[in-house]
């Protein structure tokens, strides 16, 4: 009997010790991530030509982002890395993007005069569809929107970080329907913007096609924005078809970061953004979006004919999931009712002009509809 009691007591002690160890390790990891987040805020000190946007010091020659500590990464603005054990695929994409970041771009930022705005909800057209996940119709957005029910920012369940990879879409205008100005398409991921009054932190690529009596041209840029503090802020030129990696994250309601890599060109840019006196983040939505920005003649710009846009490796974490190395629970292919499949409609609410389809859990296939060169294009 005495031996049985001892065995029981030994097992209880072992379980209790393991529990304490697990809790302690979880607390340690969270504290380590908190320390790294503080370093981002302390290190984004390089002034740019736009008030409220800061850059990071360039990493020294030979700096290895793959083997560096989280704190060292934060000191030079490299983005948070997925956990190698619980998110091997995400880690591999992050490592590929960091390896491709051969040149750190810190040139002059440029105001575009274009605005990527929060979602503008529209009535469902006659061709509306329904089903899981939830379905929504918007004048300016198409894509997927992961949501939660927060009304105030917090450091546990607010969205913390979102990852995406995609190809910069080729766009054009038909000479037969030349509309005298720019048609635009922006691909981006970001945090917030799905509710009225939301701020919106985001970054991605812009594809523009211009056509008038004077001729035609195209333009392609990497960009960042914190709406409504700034318009779309151009960074560096990209090429149609280039592979882009975008990671967007925040450390507080009033401090966000965007890391952009053109993996084809080997150019990376990272900037810290603040609301510059405007509203802060809540962290109640994370988005993977194709948009037509604002504003031309009082309307959103016509959607440039992008034909198709392919995305891979898109997903998001809140603070708790990231700190505890949990498997991702927010991604485009989620069938939860809190995930919204967003369709873009024309100004007349009569037809869909951009639609997404999830490819597995983490991929998205975007398609331009009723807005192509072959169908006569879109008008504002």
GUZA-954096 format. One line per 2 residues: number of its first residue (from 1); their letters; for each residue y, z, x of C-alpha. Coordinates in nm, 2 decimals, always signed. Example, Ala and Ser with C-alpha at 12.3 -4.5 7.8 and 13.67 -1.06 7.14 Angstrom:
<gulums>
1) as) -0.45:+0.78:+1.23 | -0.11:+0.71:+1.37
</gulums>
This chain:
<gulums>
1) xx) +0.00:+0.00:+0.00 | +0.23:+0.09:+0.29
3) xx) +0.16:-0.25:+0.45 | +0.23:-0.43:+0.12
5) xx) +0.57:-0.25:+0.09 | +0.65:-0.34:+0.45
7) xx) +0.57:-0.71:+0.39 | +0.78:-0.71:+0.07
9) xx) +1.07:-0.54:+0.25 | +1.04:-0.79:+0.55
11) xx) +1.05:-1.08:+0.31 | +1.35:-0.94:+0.13
13) xx) +1.53:-0.88:+0.46 | +1.45:-1.24:+0.57
15) xx) +1.58:-1.39:+0.24 | +1.90:-1.17:+0.26
17) xx) +1.96:-1.28:+0.62 | +1.91:-1.64:+0.54
19) xx) +2.15:-1.61:+0.24 | +2.41:-1.45:+0.46
21) xx) +2.36:-1.72:+0.72 | +2.40:-2.00:+0.47
23) xx) +2.71:-1.84:+0.32 | +2.86:-1.77:+0.66
25) xx) +2.79:-2.12:+0.78 | +2.95:-2.27:+0.47
27) xx) +3.25:-2.04:+0.52 | +3.27:-2.14:+0.88
29) xx) +3.26:-2.52:+0.80 | +3.53:-2.48:+0.54
31) xx) +3.75:-2.29:+0.78 | +3.69:-2.55:+1.04
33) xx) +3.80:-2.83:+0.80 | +4.10:-2.62:+0.70
35) xx) +4.20:-2.60:+1.07 | +4.17:-2.98:+1.11
37) xx) +4.38:-3.04:+0.80 | +4.65:-2.82:+0.94
39) xx) +4.65:-3.02:+1.26 | +4.71:-3.34:+1.07
41) xx) +5.03:-3.19:+0.93 | +5.14:-3.05:+1.27
43) xx) +5.07:-3.38:+1.46 | +5.23:-3.64:+1.24
45) xx) +5.56:-3.60:+1.42 | +5.65:-3.95:+1.54
47) xx) +5.95:-4.07:+1.33 | +5.95:-4.42:+1.18
49) xx) +6.24:-4.63:+1.05 | +6.17:-4.50:+0.70
51) xx) +6.26:-4.14:+0.61 | +5.96:-3.94:+0.49
53) xx) +5.70:-4.15:+0.67 | +5.57:-4.03:+1.00
55) xx) +5.33:-4.17:+1.26 | +5.09:-4.00:+1.51
57) xx) +5.09:-4.01:+1.89 | +4.87:-4.28:+2.02
59) xx) +4.53:-4.16:+2.16 | +4.50:-4.16:+2.54
61) xx) +4.31:-4.44:+2.71 | +3.94:-4.39:+2.68
63) xx) +3.96:-4.16:+2.38 | +3.63:-4.17:+2.19
65) xx) +3.67:-4.11:+1.82 | +3.29:-4.11:+1.76
67) xx) +3.23:-3.81:+1.99 | +3.56:-3.63:+1.94
69) xx) +3.58:-3.30:+1.74 | +3.74:-3.30:+1.40
71) xx) +4.04:-3.12:+1.55 | +4.09:-3.39:+1.82
73) xx) +4.06:-3.66:+1.55 | +4.33:-3.49:+1.35
75) xx) +4.56:-3.46:+1.65 | +4.57:-3.84:+1.69
77) xx) +4.56:-3.93:+1.32 | +4.20:-4.06:+1.30
79) xx) +4.08:-4.00:+0.94 | +3.82:-3.75:+0.82
81) xx) +3.47:-3.85:+0.90 | +3.18:-3.84:+0.65
83) xx) +2.90:-3.60:+0.74 | +2.63:-3.78:+0.95
85) xx) +2.34:-3.59:+0.80 | +2.42:-3.59:+0.42
87) xx) +2.61:-3.93:+0.42 | +2.46:-4.14:+0.68
89) xx) +2.57:-4.47:+0.53 | +2.93:-4.35:+0.49
91) xx) +2.93:-4.22:+0.85 | +2.80:-4.55:+0.98
93) xx) +3.09:-4.74:+0.81 | +3.34:-4.48:+0.94
95) xx) +3.20:-4.52:+1.29 | +3.22:-4.90:+1.27
97) xx) +3.58:-4.88:+1.16 | +3.68:-4.64:+1.43
99) xx) +3.51:-4.86:+1.69 | +3.70:-5.16:+1.55
101) xx) +4.03:-4.97:+1.59 | +4.11:-5.11:+1.93
103) xx) +4.49:-5.13:+1.89 | +4.70:-4.86:+1.73
105) xx) +4.99:-5.03:+1.54 | +5.32:-4.85:+1.54
107) xx) +5.57:-5.12:+1.47 | +5.87:-5.13:+1.24
109) xx) +5.78:-5.07:+0.87 | +5.93:-5.31:+0.62
111) xx) +6.03:-5.25:+0.26 | +5.87:-5.52:+0.04
113) xx) +6.07:-5.48:-0.28 | +5.73:-5.48:-0.46
115) xx) +5.61:-5.17:-0.64 | +5.24:-5.07:-0.69
117) xx) +5.28:-4.84:-0.99 | +5.07:-4.59:-1.18
119) xx) +4.84:-4.73:-1.45 | +5.01:-4.88:-1.75
121) xx) +4.77:-4.87:-2.04 | +4.74:-5.16:-2.28
123) xx) +4.58:-5.21:-2.61 | +4.23:-5.36:-2.60
125) xx) +4.22:-5.74:-2.66 | +4.00:-5.90:-2.91
127) xx) +3.74:-5.95:-2.65 | +3.72:-5.58:-2.56
129) xx) +3.38:-5.44:-2.45 | +3.25:-5.09:-2.46
131) xx) +2.97:-4.88:-2.30 | +2.91:-4.65:-2.01
133) xx) +3.11:-4.57:-1.81 | +3.43:-4.53:-2.02
135) xx) +3.63:-4.84:-2.07 | +4.01:-4.88:-2.04
137) xx) +4.26:-5.17:-2.06 | +4.57:-5.19:-1.84
139) xx) +4.86:-5.43:-1.78 | +4.86:-5.38:-1.41
141) xx) +4.52:-5.23:-1.29 | +4.16:-5.34:-1.28
143) xx) +3.89:-5.15:-1.11 | +3.73:-4.80:-1.13
145) xx) +3.90:-4.47:-1.18 | +3.71:-4.14:-1.10
147) xx) +3.88:-3.86:-1.29 | +3.87:-3.48:-1.34
149) xx) +4.06:-3.25:-1.58 | +4.31:-3.09:-1.35
151) xx) +4.67:-3.04:-1.45 | +4.78:-2.87:-1.12
153) xx) +4.69:-2.93:-0.76 | +4.44:-2.70:-0.59
155) xx) +4.25:-2.70:-0.26 | +3.91:-2.68:-0.42
157) xx) +3.86:-2.95:-0.69 | +4.16:-3.18:-0.63
159) xx) +4.06:-3.51:-0.49 | +4.08:-3.49:-0.11
161) xx) +3.97:-3.82:+0.04 | +3.87:-4.17:-0.06
163) xx) +3.70:-4.45:+0.14 | +3.67:-4.83:+0.08
165) xx) +3.58:-5.15:+0.26 | +3.68:-5.49:+0.12
167) xx) +3.77:-5.85:+0.22 | +4.14:-5.96:+0.20
169) xx) +4.14:-6.21:-0.09 | +4.25:-6.57:-0.05
171) xx) +4.52:-6.66:-0.31 | +4.70:-6.97:-0.41
173) xx) +4.91:-7.13:-0.68 | +4.84:-7.47:-0.83
175) xx) +5.11:-7.73:-0.77 | +5.06:-7.84:-1.13
177) xx) +5.17:-7.50:-1.26 | +5.41:-7.40:-0.98
179) xx) +5.61:-7.11:-1.14 | +5.90:-7.09:-0.91
181) xx) +5.83:-6.76:-0.73 | +5.56:-6.52:-0.60
183) xx) +5.23:-6.45:-0.76 | +5.08:-6.13:-0.61
185) xx) +4.75:-5.94:-0.58 | +4.70:-5.61:-0.41
187) xx) +4.37:-5.44:-0.33 | +4.39:-5.07:-0.26
189) xx) +4.24:-4.72:-0.30 | +4.44:-4.41:-0.37
191) xx) +4.48:-4.07:-0.53 | +4.65:-4.00:-0.87
193) xx) +4.85:-4.24:-1.08 | +4.62:-4.25:-1.38
195) xx) +4.83:-4.02:-1.60 | +5.20:-4.05:-1.71
197) xx) +5.43:-3.89:-1.46 | +5.17:-3.89:-1.18
199) xx) +5.26:-3.96:-0.82 | +5.04:-4.22:-0.65
201) xx) +4.93:-4.21:-0.28 | +4.77:-4.54:-0.18
203) xx) +4.71:-4.81:+0.08 | +4.55:-5.15:+0.11
205) xx) +4.62:-5.52:+0.14 | +4.86:-5.76:-0.03
207) xx) +4.79:-6.13:-0.09 | +5.08:-6.34:-0.21
209) xx) +5.12:-6.71:-0.31 | +5.47:-6.86:-0.34
211) xx) +5.55:-7.19:-0.51 | +5.88:-7.35:-0.60
213) xx) +6.06:-7.69:-0.58 | +6.13:-7.60:-0.22
215) xx) +5.76:-7.58:-0.13 | +5.48:-7.33:-0.12
217) xx) +5.35:-7.06:+0.12 | +5.12:-6.76:+0.14
219) xx) +5.16:-6.41:+0.29 | +4.91:-6.13:+0.37
221) xx) +4.99:-5.78:+0.47 | +4.85:-5.43:+0.52
223) xx) +5.06:-5.17:+0.34 | +5.10:-4.81:+0.23
225) xx) +5.30:-4.64:-0.05 | +5.37:-4.31:-0.22
227) xx) +5.51:-4.39:-0.56 | +5.78:-4.33:-0.67
229) xx) +5.93:-4.23:-0.33 | +5.89:-4.58:-0.18
231) xx) +5.81:-4.94:-0.27 | +5.52:-5.11:-0.10
233) xx) +5.58:-5.06:+0.27 | +5.45:-5.34:+0.49
235) xx) +5.28:-5.26:+0.81 | +5.11:-5.55:+1.00
237) xx) +5.00:-5.90:+0.90 | +4.64:-5.96:+0.81
239) xx) +4.45:-6.28:+0.74 | +4.28:-6.39:+0.42
241) xx) +3.91:-6.31:+0.45 | +3.96:-6.03:+0.70
243) xx) +3.74:-5.71:+0.67 | +3.96:-5.41:+0.58
245) xx) +3.87:-5.04:+0.59 | +4.10:-4.80:+0.41
247) xx) +4.08:-4.42:+0.40 | +4.33:-4.22:+0.20
249) xx) +4.35:-3.84:+0.20 | +4.59:-3.55:+0.13
251) xx) +4.63:-3.21:+0.28 | +4.86:-3.07:+0.01
253) xx) +5.04:-3.18:-0.30 | +5.32:-3.31:-0.09
255) xx) +5.15:-3.45:+0.22 | +4.92:-3.75:+0.23
257) xx) +4.78:-4.00:+0.48 | +4.66:-4.35:+0.49
259) xx) +4.45:-4.51:+0.77 | +4.42:-4.89:+0.75
261) xx) +4.20:-5.09:+0.98 | +4.17:-5.47:+0.99
263) xx) +3.82:-5.47:+1.14 | +3.84:-5.84:+1.21
265) xx) +4.16:-5.82:+1.42 | +4.09:-5.48:+1.57
267) xx) +4.43:-5.34:+1.45 | +4.47:-4.99:+1.29
269) xx) +4.77:-4.81:+1.15 | +4.79:-4.45:+1.03
271) xx) +5.09:-4.29:+0.86 | +5.17:-3.96:+0.70
273) xx) +5.37:-3.99:+0.37 | +5.56:-3.74:+0.16
275) xx) +5.70:-3.77:-0.19 | +6.06:-3.76:-0.04
277) xx) +6.18:-3.54:-0.33 | +5.97:-3.70:-0.60
279) xx) +5.66:-3.56:-0.78 | +5.37:-3.42:-0.58
281) xx) +5.00:-3.49:-0.62 | +4.77:-3.33:-0.87
283) xx) +4.44:-3.48:-0.74 | +4.30:-3.56:-1.08
285) xx) +4.21:-3.92:-1.02 | +4.07:-4.14:-0.73
287) xx) +4.09:-4.52:-0.77 | +3.95:-4.85:-0.64
289) xx) +4.19:-5.11:-0.77 | +4.30:-5.47:-0.78
291) xx) +4.66:-5.48:-0.92 | +4.95:-5.70:-0.99
293) xx) +5.26:-5.52:-0.87 | +5.60:-5.49:-1.03
295) xx) +5.86:-5.64:-1.09 | +5.97:-5.99:-1.16
297) xx) +6.21:-6.07:-1.44 | +6.14:-5.72:-1.59
299) xx) +5.76:-5.77:-1.59 | +5.47:-5.72:-1.35
301) xx) +5.43:-6.01:-1.11 | +5.20:-6.29:-1.22
303) xx) +4.85:-6.21:-1.08 | +4.78:-6.44:-0.79
305) xx) +4.45:-6.64:-0.83 | +4.23:-6.44:-0.60
307) xx) +3.90:-6.58:-0.75 | +3.67:-6.30:-0.63
309) xx) +3.72:-5.98:-0.43 | +3.42:-5.80:-0.28
311) xx) +3.42:-5.42:-0.21 | +3.16:-5.20:-0.04
313) xx) +3.12:-4.84:+0.06 | +3.37:-4.70:-0.19
315) xx) +3.36:-4.33:-0.29 | +3.56:-4.01:-0.30
317) xx) +3.53:-3.64:-0.24 | +3.71:-3.34:-0.36
319) xx) +3.78:-3.05:-0.12 | +3.47:-2.85:-0.20
321) xx) +3.23:-3.13:-0.18 | +3.37:-3.25:+0.15
323) xx) +3.39:-2.90:+0.31 | +3.03:-2.82:+0.21
325) xx) +2.89:-3.16:+0.32 | +2.76:-3.24:-0.02
327) xx) +2.64:-3.58:-0.13 | +2.91:-3.78:-0.29
329) xx) +2.96:-3.74:-0.67 | +3.25:-3.97:-0.72
331) xx) +3.20:-4.35:-0.69 | +3.25:-4.67:-0.88
333) xx) +2.90:-4.70:-1.02 | +2.90:-4.35:-1.17
335) xx) +2.79:-4.36:-1.54 | +2.98:-4.04:-1.62
337) xx) +3.23:-4.05:-1.90 | +3.49:-3.93:-1.65
339) xx) +3.46:-4.26:-1.47 | +3.68:-4.53:-1.62
341) xx) +3.61:-4.91:-1.58 | +3.96:-5.06:-1.59
343) xx) +4.03:-5.42:-1.71 | +4.36:-5.59:-1.65
345) xx) +4.51:-5.78:-1.94 | +4.80:-6.03:-1.96
347) xx) +5.15:-5.93:-2.09 | +5.06:-6.05:-2.44
349) xx) +4.75:-5.82:-2.47 | +4.55:-6.13:-2.57
351) xx) +4.30:-6.17:-2.28 | +4.15:-6.01:-1.98
353) xx) +4.28:-6.15:-1.64 | +4.10:-5.93:-1.39
355) xx) +3.77:-5.75:-1.44 | +3.54:-5.54:-1.22
357) xx) +3.16:-5.49:-1.21 | +3.00:-5.22:-1.00
359) xx) +2.74:-5.33:-0.75 | +2.50:-5.04:-0.71
361) xx) +2.67:-4.70:-0.67 | +2.94:-4.79:-0.41
363) xx) +3.01:-5.16:-0.44 | +3.25:-5.35:-0.67
365) xx) +3.27:-5.72:-0.76 | +3.62:-5.82:-0.89
367) xx) +3.68:-6.15:-1.06 | +4.00:-6.32:-1.18
369) xx) +3.96:-6.44:-1.54 | +4.18:-6.67:-1.75
371) xx) +4.44:-6.65:-1.47 | +4.29:-6.90:-1.22
373) xx) +4.45:-7.21:-1.09 | +4.19:-7.41:-1.29
375) xx) +4.30:-7.24:-1.62 | +4.67:-7.29:-1.55
377) xx) +4.75:-6.96:-1.38 | +4.94:-6.66:-1.51
379) xx) +5.30:-6.63:-1.62 | +5.52:-6.32:-1.63
</gulums>
